[in-house]
Amino acid sequence: MMKKYRLLTAFLLFFPLLFGKSNTPRLYSLTVKVEGLRNSDGVVQFALYNKDGSLPDEKFKSWYRIGTSEIENNRAFYIFTDLPKGDYAVNILHDENRNGKIDKGLILPKEGIGFSNYQKIGLSNKPRFSKASFPLETDRTIYIKIIYL
């Protein structure tokens, strides 16, 4: 009887060591912050991308996840949660009239836009996933520069 008790105790002690590791992948959060908005009108739309070729996305149809945030003191932030390890890029829009799209003049946007890893955009510096992307391997905070053209 004592032998069975010892065997059972040993099994219960070592079982978690053998099978306790979860196969569930670790998930991360990404906080995206923007400062220097020209006013506190409207909202900021944050679009997250995870595939090459998904940027530019002028009509916001290729995103992986999307969210909006109210603006306070010409600043806004959004937190994407439960993200698997991978490469991501972010596109933001200062949606001053809350219509969910980039309003344009003749060609250029009338509202502020921004992309991860971009300080300015232009004909020779168009947004691309390969340049805007960054690895997410831990919880992370990034800052995006808002650009008014």
N, C-alpha and C positions, 0 to 999 in steps of 0.2 A: 504494500500500500504506500509506503514511504517513497519507494522508487517512482511510482506513478505520479506522486505529488511533486517530486523534484523535477521530473520530466515536464509536467504541466507548467510549473513555475518557470523553468528555463525557456519553454516555448513562449509563454506570455511576455517574458522579459525581452527576448530577441525578435519576436514577431514585428514590433514596430520598427526595429532597425532594418529588417529585411524588406519590409513592404510599406514602411511609413512614408517614403518619399513619394510625393504626388507627381503624376505625369502632366498635371495642369501647367501650362506655360505661365511664366510670370507676366503680369500686366502692369503697365506704367501709366503715369499721367503726364500730360503736357500742358503747361500754363503758357498762354500767349498774351503778351502785354503790348499795348501801343500807347504812346504819349504824343503830345504835340498836335492833337487834332485842332483844326482851325476854329471849331466851336463845339458845343455840346448838343447840337441838333441831331435828331435821328438816333440811329444805333450803329454799332460796328458789327459787321458780318465777318465771321471767321470760318474759312473753308480749309479743311485738311485733306491732303492728297497723299496717296501711297503708291502710285504707279507712274512709271516713266511715260511721257507723252500726255499726261493729264493736264499739264500747263502749257500755254495759257488756256484759261477757261472763262472767257468773257461772259458767257451766259449761265455760269455756275451749274453745269450739268455733269461734270466728271468727278466731283468730290467724293471722298471716302466718308467724311463726316462734316457736318456744318452746324453752326450755332450763332446766335446773336447775343449781344450784350449792350446794356444801357451805357451811356457815356456820363461820366461824372468828372467835372473839372478838366475837361478836354483830354480825358484818359479812359481807357477801357481795357478789360481783360476777359479771357475765356479759358476754361479748363476742360480739356478733352481727357476723359478717363477711360480706363480699361483698354488700353492700347497694347497690342503685342509688339515685341521687339521688331524693329524694321526701320526703313528709310521713309521719311515724311517730308512734306513741304506744306507751307501755309500761305494762303492768299487772303488778304483782308480788304474790306471795302467800308469806307465811312459813308454809310447809306443815309444821307441827310434827310431824304424824303421817305424813308422806310418802304421803298417799293421792291427791294430784293434784287435789284439789277444795277449795272453800271450805267449811269446816265452820261451821255456824250454830247459834246458840241458837234462841230463838223466831223472831227475824227477823234479828238482827245477826250478823255474822261473829265466830267465837270466835278466829280466827287473824288475824294482821296482814295488811293489804292496803295497796297504794299505787299511785298512778298518776302518770305524768309530768305536771308542771305543777300538781299538787294538793298543798296543805299539809293540807287537811282535807276530809272528805266528809260529806254529810248530806242530808236531804230536799230542801233548797234548793240543794245543791251536788253533784248526782249526776254521776258520771263520764260524760263525752261525748268522742268522738273530736275534735270541733272544739276543745275546750278543752285536751285532753291532748296534742294533736299538736304537733310541732315540725319544722322543716325539717332535713333531713340533706343537706348539700352538701359536707362534708368529714369526715374522721375526727373523732369527737366522744365526749366523756364526759359523762354526765348523772348526777345524784344524785336518788334518789327517797326521799321521806319515808315511813317505815312508819307505818301508822295502826292502832292497836288500839282497837276500839270497845267 
